[in-house]
Every structure is written in structure tokens, then in C-alpha cells.
Amino acid sequence: MSIVTLYAKTFGTPLLIALLLWPFISAFLTLPILALLYHHEHRLRFASTIGSYLSVLYVVGLLTFTQYPMPDEPDRYCATHHLSPQLNPLEFIQDVATGGVSAVMQLLLNIVLFMPLGFLLMRFLRRNIGHTVIVGFLLSLAIELTQLSGFWGIYPCSYRQFDVDDLLTNTLGALIGYGIAKLCDRRWPQKPVDRAEINHLPGIVHRGVTFAIDMIMVTLGYYPLGIAMVWLFHALAKPLPDGTFQLAGAIVHVESLNIVVTVLGMVSFLVFELWIPAAHRGQTLGGMFTHMSMETRERHGWRRVLFYAIRTAIIGGWFLLTLLQKDTHSGLLVIAVVVFALIFKQMPWDYAPGDAESERADTDGVGDVSDAGDAEDAGGAVGTTDGAAVTALTENAVNAPASPISQNRQ
């Protein structure tokens, strides 16, 4: 059996496992990936988007290549195999002398395996050479310790040897990847990003990612408090045979808890989705992270009040329906808003009139600035990515978490 055939047989199954896991893990990580892209670049660039999802494949592949397979019959294997750590940094010389081409291939594989890491750290995350060395070494160390500990105790003994030479070759691979990225920077320099820039004409995906972050903040604002309140109520109140509760001499119906939790939710919503953006020129906390403002044009006085009234009525209505577990109605409202944005290239609240003296001449679409940047980088190909992200974010919105009182009932 040739060396190429041997390596293909050895790593074919881990590669297949990585490819099978990739779409599921990528879907799970869609929100954080897009949020970080908007945070760093203020818009979706096709190359960065593809690079991010390929990075997920790389990390999954790295884990499967280094940890799979575990030997069958653990007790028998551990009784006959005792792998002690290899701590001699010059042991690779003896390995090459005795192992020949196979040992050289192993060293080269260790280097090649970490080259993408160095490339990603420099090219996309803009880390310097010091950070690259540290991350490459620590990741390699984590892998070696995982092997040494039998995947942290899942396997009863070490099924792969801890080798200090792997630490050195892996770190060298990260450095080589860093060097390749530096060469690419000279040939294809990345466009500088103004970190102070705020996108006042965000695309629908930019808005969706920001809104998803905001909803997480809203939920964190009221959900723990609601759970604590429900728990405290059941700890202090005395249940009565008719299904009501007695608390401090008063008869309390369980529906009252629903009302209180709903009020808590709406207060949290108004704080994060009305008060904060109104006080920060249209930026919610999510918008501050992704560098966007929901105010697409200048508005003052009654025009600004009308803008926020329309937006709060629509989005607040959806959130209220979600709290009341009117999933069908809240889902239809989300779909209606998304369809409206796709057809008219604006959100409904964007139709609120702006100040005449500062009207933006190019405010004819939700995605003008963002999509223009995408088209410039990818020839318009980012539209496919946007569509997939819109679908994922829409499903997340429709399936927003129910209120604590409802979960308590279940």
C-alpha cells in the first residue's frame, strides 16, 4: 500500500465526518458569524463571508483529524497500550532516520494542518505575528492534551501520544500561514474600514442580524426577572382547591402572573427598542455592535416621533403577540414585514417623512449602501448568502422564546 493510499484511507473518514457536520454547525453559528462580520467590516463582503464559513469547516476538520478514530474495545486497548508523552524536541530527527518518507509526511502534515489557522488569523482577523504564534501554540497544546487525557476522560486512556514535536511543527505551520497571508495582503490589499462609520442605509440582512441581537438583549432583560418572580410567587403563595392562590390575604388568579410577565417583557422591549435608539441617533445595542442606525434619514420633531411610533407599533405588536404565544399571528407579521422589505426595498417605518432640508437623495432602498459594497466585492453573488440568512433569521424570530409563566405551566 502506497503512502498516499494509506493517508487517504486514514483521513478519508474524518474528512467525511467534517463535511457532514459542517452545514449543521454553520447554520447554528450563522448569527454570531454575521454579527462579527458586520462588527469588523460594517457590511457583508463576499470573500469574508465565504472565508468565515470555510473557517468553520477547517475547525471541524481539525478536530476530527486529530481526535478520530478512537480505538475499538477500550479495555483491551488500554490494557495493551501505554503511551507515555514524548518530550524530546529533537526526536523528529530519529523518527525521520528510521521512518523515512512516512515520518517526513507526518511532519509535513502537522505543518500543513495549521497553515490555514495562521492565514485566517492574519488575513481575516488582522492579528500580528505574536498573536499567531501564541494562538497556534495554545491550540496545538489543547489538541495534544485532549489526546493525552483520552478526550478528557471520555476514553479510558490515552489513545494518541502527546508529542512535543507536534507543538513545534503545528506552530511552524501557523507561522507559514501567516507569511502567506502577508504576501496576499501585498498582492490583494484589503479595503480599509472606518471604525467610526455608522451605516444609515443597512441592508435587510444587516437589519435582521442587529434585530436578532436586540431580541437576545430584550429577553435577557426580562426573562430572568420573570422566572424569579414566578418562583417567588409559588414559594410564598398558598394554592387553593379552585386553582387560585392566596397571597397576603388576597386571592390571586394565575392569569395575573401572565399579565405581570407580559408587562415586564414589554417594558424591557421599550427600553431596548425605543428609549436606547431614540437617545442614540437610531442605534440599539445591537446596532452599536454592528455599526448601523435604523434612522435612514434626518428627522426631527413630530417626524421623528412618527417614525418611532410606526416602528414600535409594528415590532412591539409582534413582540406582544410572541409573549401571548400567538405564534401564528406573530409569524405572519414577520413574514409580512420581510416580504414588504423585499418588494419595496424599505421597512414600513422608513416611509415616515424626513426633514425636507436634509432629505437623502439616494434613500431608495433598504440595502443600497450595504448591497453596493457586496456587489463591488463579489459581483452581486452575496445575494444568495443574504437570502439564506434572511430565512434563518425569520425562523428564529417566529420561534422566539415563550414567557416564563408559560414554561412554568408546562
C-alpha positions as CSV (number, residue, x, y, z in Angstrom):
1,M,0.0,0.0,0.0
2,S,1.5,3.4,-1.0
3,I,1.8,6.2,1.4
4,V,-0.7,8.3,-0.5
5,T,-3.2,5.5,-0.3
6,L,-2.5,4.9,3.4
7,Y,-3.1,8.6,4.2
8,A,-6.2,8.7,2.1
9,K,-7.6,5.7,3.9
10,T,-6.6,7.2,7.3
11,F,-8.1,10.6,6.8
12,G,-10.9,9.9,4.4
13,T,-13.4,9.1,7.2
14,P,-12.5,12.2,9.4
15,L,-12.9,14.4,6.3
16,L,-16.3,12.8,5.5
17,I,-17.4,13.4,9.1
18,A,-16.3,17.0,9.0
19,L,-18.2,17.6,5.7
20,L,-21.4,16.1,7.2
21,L,-21.2,18.2,10.4
22,W,-20.2,21.4,8.6
23,P,-23.7,22.6,7.3
24,F,-25.3,21.9,10.7
25,I,-22.6,23.7,12.7
26,S,-22.5,26.5,10.2
27,A,-26.3,27.0,10.5
28,F,-26.0,27.1,14.3
29,L,-23.2,29.7,14.1
30,T,-24.9,31.9,11.4
31,L,-25.9,34.7,13.7
32,P,-22.6,35.1,15.5
33,I,-20.7,34.8,12.2
34,L,-22.7,37.5,10.5
35,A,-22.7,39.7,13.6
36,L,-18.9,39.6,13.8
37,L,-18.6,40.3,10.1
38,Y,-20.8,43.4,10.4
39,H,-18.8,44.4,13.6
40,H,-15.5,44.2,11.8
41,E,-16.4,45.3,8.3
42,H,-19.8,47.1,8.7
43,R,-21.2,45.2,5.7
44,L,-21.1,41.7,4.2
45,R,-18.3,41.1,1.8
46,F,-18.5,38.0,-0.2
47,A,-14.9,36.9,0.4
48,S,-15.2,37.4,4.1
49,T,-18.5,35.5,4.3
50,I,-17.1,32.6,2.4
51,G,-13.9,32.7,4.4
52,S,-15.9,32.6,7.7
53,Y,-17.9,29.5,6.7
54,L,-14.7,27.8,5.4
55,S,-13.1,28.6,8.7
56,V,-15.9,26.6,10.4
57,L,-15.2,23.6,8.1
58,Y,-11.5,24.0,8.9
59,V,-12.1,23.9,12.7
60,V,-14.4,20.9,12.4
61,G,-11.9,19.1,10.2
62,L,-9.0,19.9,12.6
63,L,-10.9,18.3,15.5
64,T,-11.9,15.2,13.5
65,F,-8.4,14.7,12.0
66,T,-6.7,15.0,15.4
67,Q,-9.2,13.1,17.6
68,Y,-10.8,10.5,15.3
69,P,-10.9,7.5,15.4
70,M,-10.9,6.2,18.9
71,P,-9.8,2.5,19.0
72,D,-12.5,-0.1,19.5
73,E,-12.7,-2.2,22.7
74,P,-11.3,0.4,25.1
75,D,-10.5,-2.0,27.9
76,R,-8.4,-4.3,25.7
77,Y,-6.7,-1.4,24.0
78,C,-5.8,0.3,27.3
79,A,-4.5,-3.0,28.8
80,T,-2.0,-3.5,26.0
81,H,-1.1,0.1,25.1
82,H,0.6,2.6,27.4
83,L,1.5,5.8,25.6
84,S,3.9,8.0,27.5
85,P,4.4,11.6,26.5
86,Q,7.3,12.3,24.1
87,L,9.1,15.4,25.4
88,N,12.3,15.4,23.4
89,P,12.1,18.3,20.9
90,L,14.8,16.7,18.7
91,E,13.1,13.3,18.5
92,F,11.9,14.0,15.0
93,I,15.4,13.6,13.7
94,Q,15.4,10.0,14.9
95,D,11.9,9.5,13.5
96,V,13.0,10.7,10.1
97,A,16.1,8.5,10.1
98,T,14.1,5.4,11.0
99,G,10.7,6.1,9.5
100,G,11.9,7.6,6.1
101,V,9.2,9.0,3.9
102,S,6.4,8.2,6.2
103,A,8.0,10.2,9.0
104,V,8.6,13.1,6.7
105,M,5.0,13.0,5.5
106,Q,3.8,13.1,9.2
107,L,5.9,16.2,9.9
108,L,4.7,17.9,6.7
109,L,1.1,17.0,7.6
110,N,1.5,18.6,11.0
111,I,2.7,21.8,9.4
112,V,0.1,21.9,6.6
113,L,-2.7,21.3,9.1
114,F,-2.0,24.6,10.9
115,M,-1.2,26.8,7.9
116,P,-4.9,27.8,7.4
117,L,-5.0,28.9,11.0
118,G,-2.2,31.4,10.6
119,F,-3.7,32.6,7.3
120,L,-7.1,33.2,8.9
121,L,-5.6,34.9,11.9
122,M,-3.7,37.4,9.8
123,R,-5.9,37.9,6.7
124,F,-9.4,38.0,8.3
125,L,-8.8,38.7,12.0
126,R,-5.8,41.0,11.4
127,R,-3.7,39.6,14.2
128,N,0.0,40.2,14.4
129,I,2.8,37.6,14.3
130,G,2.9,37.4,18.1
131,H,-0.8,36.6,18.4
132,T,-0.4,34.0,15.6
133,V,2.4,32.2,17.4
134,I,0.5,32.2,20.8
135,V,-2.8,31.0,19.3
136,G,-1.1,28.3,17.2
137,F,0.8,27.0,20.1
138,L,-2.1,27.1,22.5
139,L,-4.5,25.4,20.1
140,S,-1.9,22.7,19.4
141,L,-1.3,22.3,23.1
142,A,-5.1,21.9,23.7
143,I,-5.2,19.2,21.0
144,E,-2.2,17.3,22.5
145,L,-3.7,17.5,26.0
146,T,-7.0,16.2,24.7
147,Q,-5.3,13.2,23.1
148,L,-3.2,12.7,26.3
149,S,-6.3,12.7,28.5
150,G,-8.3,10.4,26.3
151,F,-10.6,13.2,25.2
152,W,-10.8,14.5,28.7
153,G,-11.9,11.2,30.2
154,I,-14.4,10.0,27.6
155,Y,-11.9,7.3,26.5
156,P,-10.3,5.4,29.5
157,C,-6.7,6.0,28.4
158,S,-4.5,8.0,26.1
159,Y,-5.1,6.6,22.6
160,R,-2.7,9.0,20.9
161,Q,0.8,10.1,22.0
162,F,1.4,13.6,23.4
163,D,4.4,14.7,21.2
164,V,6.3,18.0,21.8
165,D,7.4,17.9,18.2
166,D,3.8,18.3,17.2
167,L,3.7,21.5,19.2
168,L,6.7,22.8,17.3
169,T,5.5,21.7,13.8
170,N,2.0,23.0,14.3
171,T,3.2,26.4,15.5
172,L,5.6,26.5,12.5
173,G,2.6,25.8,10.2
174,A,0.7,28.7,11.7
175,L,3.7,31.0,11.1
176,I,3.9,29.8,7.5
177,G,0.2,30.5,7.0
178,Y,0.8,34.0,8.5
179,G,3.5,34.6,5.9
180,I,1.3,33.5,3.0
181,A,-1.4,35.9,4.3
182,K,1.1,38.7,4.4
183,L,2.0,38.0,0.7
184,C,-1.7,38.0,-0.2
185,D,-2.1,41.4,1.5
186,R,0.6,42.8,-0.7
187,R,-1.0,41.4,-3.9
188,W,-4.6,41.9,-2.9
189,P,-4.7,44.5,-0.1
190,Q,-7.9,44.7,1.9
191,K,-10.0,47.8,1.8
192,P,-9.6,49.9,5.0
193,V,-12.7,50.1,7.3
194,D,-13.6,53.3,9.0
195,R,-14.3,52.0,12.5
196,A,-16.3,55.2,13.4
197,E,-18.6,54.8,10.3
198,I,-22.3,54.1,11.0
199,N,-24.4,52.6,8.3
200,H,-27.6,54.6,7.9
201,L,-28.8,52.6,4.9
202,P,-28.4,49.0,6.2
203,G,-29.5,46.0,4.1
204,I,-32.2,43.6,5.2
205,V,-29.6,41.1,6.5
206,H,-27.8,43.8,8.4
207,R,-31.1,44.8,10.0
208,G,-32.1,41.2,10.7
209,V,-28.8,40.4,12.4
210,T,-29.0,43.5,14.5
211,F,-32.6,42.8,15.5
212,A,-31.8,39.3,16.5
213,I,-29.0,40.6,18.8
214,D,-31.5,43.2,20.2
215,M,-34.1,40.4,20.9
216,I,-31.5,38.5,22.8
217,M,-30.9,41.6,24.9
218,V,-34.6,42.2,25.4
219,T,-35.0,38.5,26.6
220,L,-32.1,38.8,29.0
221,G,-33.7,42.0,30.3
222,Y,-37.0,40.5,31.4
223,Y,-36.7,36.7,31.3
224,P,-34.6,36.1,34.4
225,L,-36.7,38.6,36.3
226,G,-39.9,36.9,35.2
227,I,-38.6,33.4,36.2
228,A,-37.6,34.8,39.6
229,M,-40.9,36.4,40.1
230,V,-42.8,33.2,39.2
231,W,-40.6,31.1,41.5
232,L,-41.1,33.6,44.4
233,F,-44.8,33.7,43.9
234,H,-45.1,29.9,44.1
235,A,-42.8,29.8,47.1
236,L,-44.9,32.3,49.1
237,A,-48.5,31.8,47.8
238,K,-50.8,29.1,49.0
239,P,-52.6,27.1,46.3
240,L,-56.4,26.8,46.7
241,P,-58.6,23.9,45.5
242,D,-60.2,26.1,42.8
243,G,-56.9,26.7,41.1
244,T,-56.3,30.2,42.5
245,F,-53.7,31.3,45.1
246,Q,-53.8,33.1,48.3
247,L,-51.1,35.7,48.9
248,A,-51.0,38.1,51.8
249,G,-54.8,37.6,52.3
250,A,-55.6,38.3,48.7
251,I,-56.9,35.8,46.1
252,V,-54.7,35.8,43.0
253,H,-55.5,34.1,39.7
254,V,-52.7,32.6,37.7
255,E,-53.6,34.8,34.8
256,S,-52.4,37.7,36.8
257,L,-48.9,36.3,36.6
258,N,-49.2,36.1,32.9
259,I,-50.1,39.8,32.8
260,V,-47.2,40.8,35.1
261,V,-44.7,38.8,33.0
262,T,-46.1,40.3,29.8
263,V,-45.7,43.8,31.3
264,L,-42.1,43.0,32.2
265,G,-41.5,41.9,28.7
266,M,-43.0,45.0,27.1
267,V,-41.1,47.3,29.5
268,S,-37.8,45.5,28.5
269,F,-38.7,45.8,24.8
270,L,-39.5,49.6,25.1
271,V,-36.2,50.2,26.9
272,F,-34.1,48.4,24.3
273,E,-36.1,49.1,21.2
274,L,-37.4,52.6,21.9
275,W,-35.6,54.5,24.6
276,I,-32.0,53.4,23.8
277,P,-32.2,54.1,20.0
278,A,-34.1,57.3,20.4
279,A,-31.4,58.5,22.7
280,H,-28.5,57.3,20.5
281,R,-29.5,58.5,17.0
282,G,-31.2,55.3,16.0
283,Q,-28.7,52.8,17.4
284,T,-29.8,50.0,19.5
285,L,-27.3,48.0,21.5
286,G,-27.2,45.5,18.6
287,G,-26.8,48.5,16.2
288,M,-23.8,49.7,18.2
289,F,-22.2,46.3,17.8
290,T,-22.9,46.0,14.0
291,H,-22.4,49.7,13.3
292,M,-25.8,50.6,11.9
293,S,-28.6,53.0,12.7
294,M,-32.3,52.4,12.0
295,E,-32.8,56.1,11.1
296,T,-32.3,56.2,7.4
297,R,-32.7,59.9,7.1
298,E,-32.7,63.0,9.3
299,R,-35.9,63.5,11.3
300,H,-36.8,66.0,14.0
301,G,-39.9,66.9,16.0
302,W,-43.1,65.2,15.0
303,R,-41.5,63.4,12.1
304,R,-39.1,61.6,14.4
305,V,-42.0,60.8,16.8
306,L,-44.0,59.4,13.9
307,F,-41.1,57.2,12.8
308,Y,-40.6,55.6,16.2
309,A,-44.4,55.3,16.7
310,I,-44.8,53.3,13.5
311,R,-41.8,51.1,14.2
312,T,-42.8,50.5,17.8
313,A,-46.3,49.7,16.8
314,I,-45.3,47.1,14.3
315,I,-42.3,45.4,16.1
316,G,-43.9,45.9,19.5
317,G,-47.0,44.3,18.2
318,W,-45.1,41.3,17.0
319,F,-43.3,41.0,20.4
320,L,-46.6,41.3,22.3
321,L,-48.1,38.5,20.1
322,T,-45.0,36.4,20.9
323,L,-45.4,37.0,24.6
324,L,-49.0,36.0,24.4
325,Q,-48.0,32.9,22.4
326,K,-49.9,33.9,19.4
327,D,-47.3,32.1,17.2
328,T,-49.4,32.0,14.0
329,H,-50.1,35.7,14.1
330,S,-46.6,36.8,15.1
331,G,-45.2,34.5,12.4
332,L,-47.5,36.1,9.8
333,L,-46.5,39.5,10.9
334,V,-42.7,38.7,10.5
335,I,-43.3,37.3,7.0
336,A,-45.4,40.3,6.0
337,V,-42.6,42.7,7.1
338,V,-39.9,40.7,5.3
339,V,-41.9,40.5,2.1
340,F,-42.7,44.2,2.3
341,A,-38.9,44.9,2.7
342,L,-38.0,42.7,-0.2
343,I,-40.6,44.2,-2.5
344,F,-40.4,47.9,-1.6
345,K,-36.7,47.9,-0.6
346,Q,-37.6,49.7,2.6
347,M,-39.1,49.0,6.0
348,P,-42.7,50.3,6.6
349,W,-41.4,52.9,9.2
350,D,-38.9,54.2,6.7
351,Y,-41.9,55.9,4.9
352,A,-42.2,58.4,7.7
353,P,-41.3,61.7,6.2
354,G,-37.8,63.2,6.8
355,D,-36.7,66.7,7.2
356,A,-37.1,68.4,3.8
357,E,-33.8,70.3,4.1
358,S,-31.7,67.1,4.7
359,E,-33.6,64.5,2.6
360,R,-31.2,61.9,1.3
361,A,-31.3,61.8,-2.5
362,D,-30.3,58.2,-2.6
363,T,-32.7,56.8,0.0
364,D,-34.5,54.4,-2.3
365,G,-33.7,51.1,-0.8
366,V,-33.1,49.2,2.4
367,G,-29.9,47.7,1.0
368,D,-28.4,50.4,-1.1
369,V,-25.1,51.1,0.7
370,S,-24.7,47.6,2.1
371,D,-25.6,45.8,-1.1
372,A,-23.5,48.1,-3.2
373,G,-20.5,47.2,-1.1
374,D,-21.3,43.5,-1.6
375,A,-21.7,43.8,-5.3
376,E,-18.4,45.6,-5.6
377,D,-16.6,42.8,-3.8
378,A,-18.5,39.8,-5.2
379,G,-20.2,40.9,-8.4
380,G,-23.6,40.6,-6.7
381,A,-23.0,37.0,-5.6
382,V,-23.7,37.8,-2.0
383,G,-27.4,37.9,-2.7
384,T,-27.5,34.1,-2.2
385,T,-25.9,34.4,1.2
386,D,-28.4,37.2,2.1
387,G,-31.4,35.1,1.2
388,A,-30.2,32.1,3.3
389,A,-29.5,34.4,6.3
390,V,-32.9,36.1,6.0
391,T,-34.6,32.6,6.1
392,A,-32.6,31.6,9.2
393,L,-33.3,34.9,11.0
394,T,-37.0,34.8,10.1
395,E,-37.3,31.3,11.5
396,N,-35.6,32.4,14.7
397,A,-38.0,35.3,15.1
398,V,-41.1,33.2,14.6
399,N,-39.8,30.7,17.2
400,A,-38.9,33.3,19.8
401,P,-39.0,32.0,23.4
402,A,-42.2,31.9,25.3
403,S,-42.8,33.7,28.6
404,P,-41.5,32.2,31.9
405,I,-45.0,31.7,33.2
406,S,-45.9,29.6,30.2
407,Q,-42.9,27.4,30.7
408,N,-43.7,27.1,34.4
409,R,-47.2,25.9,33.5
410,Q,-45.7,23.2,31.3
